[in-house]
């Protein structure tokens, strides 16, 4: 069967709906509070204090 524009558009809408469903499900399953940031020594060597 040949590829048609309407078929591609229909598949695109299906993929968009699938992505929206996935993101909504992930948001519902997420914790209410984000995790606390950790202070690693390796991270601090890349931070620059602009006040200096």
Biopython code that builds the backbone (N, CA, C, O; Angstrom):
import numpy as np
from Bio.PDB.StructureBuilder import StructureBuilder

atoms = [
    (1, "UNK", "N", (0.840, -1.177, 0.000)),
    (1, "UNK", "CA", (0.000, 0.000, 0.000)),
    (1, "UNK", "C", (0.889, 1.246, 0.000)),
    (1, "UNK", "O", (1.856, 1.308, 0.759)),
    (2, "UNK", "N", (0.583, 2.220, -0.823)),
    (2, "UNK", "CA", (1.431, 3.404, -0.897)),
    (2, "UNK", "C", (1.320, 4.266, 0.354)),
    (2, "UNK", "O", (0.313, 4.248, 1.063)),
    (3, "UNK", "N", (2.383, 5.018, 0.601)),
    (3, "UNK", "CA", (2.414, 5.952, 1.718)),
    (3, "UNK", "C", (1.594, 7.184, 1.337)),
    (3, "UNK", "O", (1.822, 7.775, 0.281)),
    (4, "UNK", "N", (0.661, 7.569, 2.172)),
    (4, "UNK", "CA", (-0.169, 8.738, 1.880)),
    (4, "UNK", "C", (0.014, 9.783, 2.968)),
    (4, "UNK", "O", (0.342, 9.470, 4.112)),
    (5, "UNK", "N", (-0.206, 11.031, 2.580)),
    (5, "UNK", "CA", (-0.056, 12.110, 3.543)),
    (5, "UNK", "C", (-1.031, 11.947, 4.707)),
    (5, "UNK", "O", (-0.659, 12.172, 5.859)),
    (6, "UNK", "N", (-2.264, 11.561, 4.423)),
    (6, "UNK", "CA", (-3.250, 11.416, 5.501)),
    (6, "UNK", "C", (-2.841, 10.296, 6.461)),
    (6, "UNK", "O", (-3.078, 10.395, 7.665)),
    (7, "UNK", "N", (-2.228, 9.234, 5.936)),
    (7, "UNK", "CA", (-1.756, 8.156, 6.795)),
    (7, "UNK", "C", (-0.627, 8.608, 7.699)),
    (7, "UNK", "O", (-0.586, 8.250, 8.876)),
    (8, "UNK", "N", (0.293, 9.398, 7.150)),
    (8, "UNK", "CA", (1.407, 9.925, 7.967)),
    (8, "UNK", "C", (0.888, 10.860, 9.043)),
    (8, "UNK", "O", (1.359, 10.834, 10.180)),
    (9, "UNK", "N", (-0.090, 11.693, 8.678)),
    (9, "UNK", "CA", (-0.658, 12.611, 9.668)),
    (9, "UNK", "C", (-1.369, 11.852, 10.779)),
    (9, "UNK", "O", (-1.279, 12.222, 11.950)),
    (10, "UNK", "N", (-2.073, 10.792, 10.409)),
    (10, "UNK", "CA", (-2.783, 9.981, 11.408)),
    (10, "UNK", "C", (-1.788, 9.322, 12.353)),
    (10, "UNK", "O", (-2.022, 9.270, 13.560)),
    (11, "UNK", "N", (-0.679, 8.819, 11.815)),
    (11, "UNK", "CA", (0.341, 8.199, 12.661)),
    (11, "UNK", "C", (0.977, 9.247, 13.570)),
    (11, "UNK", "O", (1.284, 8.966, 14.729)),
    (12, "UNK", "N", (1.173, 10.445, 13.045)),
    (12, "UNK", "CA", (1.754, 11.518, 13.850)),
    (12, "UNK", "C", (0.863, 11.888, 15.015)),
    (12, "UNK", "O", (1.345, 12.124, 16.123)),
    (13, "UNK", "N", (-0.451, 11.939, 14.766)),
    (13, "UNK", "CA", (-1.380, 12.241, 15.867)),
    (13, "UNK", "C", (-1.359, 11.133, 16.904)),
    (13, "UNK", "O", (-1.450, 11.403, 18.102)),
    (14, "UNK", "N", (-1.241, 9.890, 16.458)),
    (14, "UNK", "CA", (-1.177, 8.772, 17.388)),
    (14, "UNK", "C", (0.076, 8.823, 18.244)),
    (14, "UNK", "O", (0.025, 8.553, 19.444)),
    (15, "UNK", "N", (1.195, 9.167, 17.637)),
    (15, "UNK", "CA", (2.450, 9.269, 18.391)),
    (15, "UNK", "C", (2.390, 10.430, 19.372)),
    (15, "UNK", "O", (2.881, 10.320, 20.496)),
    (16, "UNK", "N", (1.792, 11.541, 18.957)),
    (16, "UNK", "CA", (1.670, 12.693, 19.853)),
    (16, "UNK", "C", (0.799, 12.329, 21.052)),
    (16, "UNK", "O", (1.134, 12.673, 22.185)),
    (17, "UNK", "N", (-0.305, 11.641, 20.817)),
    (17, "UNK", "CA", (-1.196, 11.221, 21.910)),
    (17, "UNK", "C", (-0.479, 10.245, 22.843)),
    (17, "UNK", "O", (-0.637, 10.309, 24.062)),
    (18, "UNK", "N", (0.310, 9.344, 22.257)),
    (18, "UNK", "CA", (1.060, 8.389, 23.065)),
    (18, "UNK", "C", (2.073, 9.115, 23.940)),
    (18, "UNK", "O", (2.245, 8.764, 25.107)),
    (19, "UNK", "N", (2.747, 10.125, 23.390)),
    (19, "UNK", "CA", (3.717, 10.893, 24.169)),
    (19, "UNK", "C", (3.021, 11.663, 25.283)),
    (19, "UNK", "O", (3.504, 11.684, 26.415)),
    (20, "UNK", "N", (1.888, 12.298, 24.975)),
    (20, "UNK", "CA", (1.154, 13.035, 26.000)),
    (20, "UNK", "C", (0.690, 12.102, 27.112)),
    (20, "UNK", "O", (0.761, 12.459, 28.288)),
    (21, "UNK", "N", (0.219, 10.917, 26.755)),
    (21, "UNK", "CA", (-0.196, 9.936, 27.764)),
    (21, "UNK", "C", (0.978, 9.521, 28.638)),
    (21, "UNK", "O", (0.846, 9.402, 29.857)),
    (22, "UNK", "N", (2.127, 9.301, 28.009)),
    (22, "UNK", "CA", (3.320, 8.890, 28.752)),
    (22, "UNK", "C", (3.745, 9.986, 29.727)),
    (22, "UNK", "O", (4.050, 9.699, 30.884)),
    (23, "UNK", "N", (3.769, 11.247, 29.265)),
    (23, "UNK", "CA", (4.186, 12.348, 30.131)),
    (23, "UNK", "C", (3.192, 12.555, 31.281)),
    (23, "UNK", "O", (3.599, 12.836, 32.408)),
    (24, "UNK", "N", (1.905, 12.417, 31.000)),
    (24, "UNK", "CA", (0.903, 12.573, 32.053)),
    (24, "UNK", "C", (1.049, 11.468, 33.094)),
    (24, "UNK", "O", (0.964, 11.726, 34.295)),
    (25, "UNK", "N", (1.266, 10.240, 32.634)),
    (25, "UNK", "CA", (1.432, 9.114, 33.557)),
    (25, "UNK", "C", (2.684, 9.307, 34.407)),
    (25, "UNK", "O", (2.665, 9.045, 35.610)),
    (26, "UNK", "N", (3.776, 9.767, 33.784)),
    (26, "UNK", "CA", (5.024, 9.987, 34.515)),
    (26, "UNK", "C", (4.856, 11.079, 35.561)),
    (26, "UNK", "O", (5.401, 10.983, 36.661)),
    (27, "UNK", "N", (4.096, 12.121, 35.214)),
    (27, "UNK", "CA", (3.869, 13.204, 36.162)),
    (27, "UNK", "C", (3.031, 12.737, 37.344)),
    (27, "UNK", "O", (3.283, 13.137, 38.481)),
    (28, "UNK", "N", (2.039, 11.896, 37.086)),
    (28, "UNK", "CA", (1.191, 11.388, 38.167)),
    (28, "UNK", "C", (1.959, 10.446, 39.093)),
    (28, "UNK", "O", (1.676, 10.386, 40.289)),
    (29, "UNK", "N", (2.919, 9.718, 38.551)),
    (29, "UNK", "CA", (3.683, 8.772, 39.355)),
    (29, "UNK", "C", (4.848, 9.429, 40.081)),
    (29, "UNK", "O", (5.471, 8.796, 40.933)),
    (30, "UNK", "N", (5.156, 10.685, 39.763)),
    (30, "UNK", "CA", (6.299, 11.371, 40.361)),
    (30, "UNK", "C", (6.006, 11.720, 41.818)),
    (30, "UNK", "O", (4.852, 11.831, 42.233)),
    (31, "UNK", "N", (7.087, 11.890, 42.580)),
    (31, "UNK", "CA", (6.958, 12.322, 43.965)),
    (31, "UNK", "C", (6.417, 13.739, 44.008)),
    (31, "UNK", "O", (6.586, 14.509, 43.063)),
    (32, "UNK", "N", (5.759, 14.081, 45.123)),
    (32, "UNK", "CA", (5.220, 15.428, 45.266)),
    (32, "UNK", "C", (6.328, 16.463, 45.389)),
    (32, "UNK", "O", (6.197, 17.578, 44.884)),
    (33, "UNK", "N", (7.397, 16.109, 46.044)),
    (33, "UNK", "CA", (8.513, 17.023, 46.245)),
    (33, "UNK", "C", (9.717, 16.566, 45.426)),
    (33, "UNK", "O", (9.990, 15.368, 45.350)),
    (34, "UNK", "N", (10.431, 17.495, 44.818)),
    (34, "UNK", "CA", (11.644, 17.096, 44.105)),
    (34, "UNK", "C", (12.717, 16.652, 45.099)),
    (34, "UNK", "O", (12.692, 17.082, 46.252)),
    (35, "UNK", "N", (13.639, 15.817, 44.689)),
    (35, "UNK", "CA", (14.685, 15.381, 45.613)),
    (35, "UNK", "C", (15.572, 16.549, 46.034)),
    (35, "UNK", "O", (15.779, 17.506, 45.288)),
    (36, "UNK", "N", (16.083, 16.436, 47.247)),
    (36, "UNK", "CA", (16.979, 17.474, 47.759)),
    (36, "UNK", "C", (18.275, 17.462, 46.964)),
    (36, "UNK", "O", (18.807, 16.394, 46.662)),
    (37, "UNK", "N", (18.789, 18.641, 46.622)),
    (37, "UNK", "CA", (20.065, 18.673, 45.901)),
    (37, "UNK", "C", (21.204, 18.219, 46.809)),
    (37, "UNK", "O", (21.211, 18.504, 48.007)),
    (38, "UNK", "N", (22.147, 17.521, 46.232)),
    (38, "UNK", "CA", (23.301, 17.075, 47.005)),
    (38, "UNK", "C", (24.503, 17.921, 46.624)),
    (38, "UNK", "O", (24.617, 18.381, 45.488)),
    (39, "UNK", "N", (25.375, 18.118, 47.558)),
    (39, "UNK", "CA", (26.578, 18.904, 47.322)),
    (39, "UNK", "C", (27.757, 17.951, 47.209)),
    (39, "UNK", "O", (28.312, 17.507, 48.214)),
    (40, "UNK", "N", (28.127, 17.649, 45.990)),
    (40, "UNK", "CA", (29.269, 16.780, 45.752)),
    (40, "UNK", "C", (30.515, 17.624, 45.544)),
    (40, "UNK", "O", (30.453, 18.722, 44.992)),
    (41, "UNK", "N", (31.634, 17.104, 45.988)),
    (41, "UNK", "CA", (32.898, 17.804, 45.830)),
    (41, "UNK", "C", (33.232, 17.959, 44.347)),
    (41, "UNK", "O", (33.768, 18.989, 43.939)),
    (42, "UNK", "N", (32.928, 16.965, 43.555)),
    (42, "UNK", "CA", (33.242, 17.037, 42.126)),
    (42, "UNK", "C", (32.424, 18.108, 41.422)),
    (42, "UNK", "O", (32.888, 18.685, 40.440)),
    (43, "UNK", "N", (31.212, 18.387, 41.904)),
    (43, "UNK", "CA", (30.384, 19.415, 41.285)),
    (43, "UNK", "C", (30.889, 20.819, 41.606)),
    (43, "UNK", "O", (30.770, 21.722, 40.778)),
    (44, "UNK", "N", (31.445, 21.008, 42.784)),
    (44, "UNK", "CA", (31.824, 22.349, 43.207)),
    (44, "UNK", "C", (33.054, 22.869, 42.484)),
    (44, "UNK", "O", (33.261, 24.082, 42.436)),
    (45, "UNK", "N", (33.869, 22.002, 41.927)),
    (45, "UNK", "CA", (35.056, 22.501, 41.246)),
    (45, "UNK", "C", (34.709, 23.219, 39.943)),
    (45, "UNK", "O", (35.529, 23.974, 39.421)),
    (46, "UNK", "N", (33.517, 22.996, 39.417)),
    (46, "UNK", "CA", (33.101, 23.647, 38.178)),
    (46, "UNK", "C", (32.282, 24.910, 38.418)),
    (46, "UNK", "O", (32.017, 25.663, 37.481)),
    (47, "UNK", "N", (31.879, 25.148, 39.663)),
    (47, "UNK", "CA", (31.114, 26.338, 39.968)),
    (47, "UNK", "C", (32.035, 27.536, 40.105)),
    (47, "UNK", "O", (33.123, 27.438, 40.673)),
    (48, "UNK", "N", (31.591, 28.658, 39.583)),
    (48, "UNK", "CA", (32.407, 29.867, 39.616)),
    (48, "UNK", "C", (31.660, 30.915, 40.423)),
    (48, "UNK", "O", (30.468, 31.135, 40.209)),
    (49, "UNK", "N", (32.362, 31.566, 41.358)),
    (49, "UNK", "CA", (31.777, 32.643, 42.134)),
    (49, "UNK", "C", (31.970, 33.931, 41.345)),
    (49, "UNK", "O", (33.102, 34.371, 41.139)),
    (50, "UNK", "N", (30.879, 34.533, 40.907)),
    (50, "UNK", "CA", (30.963, 35.731, 40.069)),
    (50, "UNK", "C", (31.230, 36.987, 40.874)),
    (50, "UNK", "O", (31.491, 38.038, 40.288)),
    (51, "UNK", "N", (31.175, 36.918, 42.200)),
    (51, "UNK", "CA", (31.404, 38.081, 43.044)),
    (51, "UNK", "C", (32.885, 38.384, 43.225)),
    (51, "UNK", "O", (33.231, 39.436, 43.760)),
    (52, "UNK", "N", (33.739, 37.514, 42.804)),
    (52, "UNK", "CA", (35.179, 37.728, 43.014)),
    (52, "UNK", "C", (35.751, 38.724, 42.053)),
    (52, "UNK", "O", (36.947, 39.012, 42.101)),
]
sb = StructureBuilder()
sb.init_structure("model")
sb.init_model(0)
sb.init_chain("A")
sb.init_seg("    ")
for serial, (resi, resn, name, xyz) in enumerate(atoms, 1):
    if name == "N":
        sb.init_residue(resn, " ", resi, " ")
    sb.init_atom(name, np.array(xyz, "f"), 0.0, 1.0, " ", f" {name:<3s}", serial, name[0])
structure = sb.get_structure()
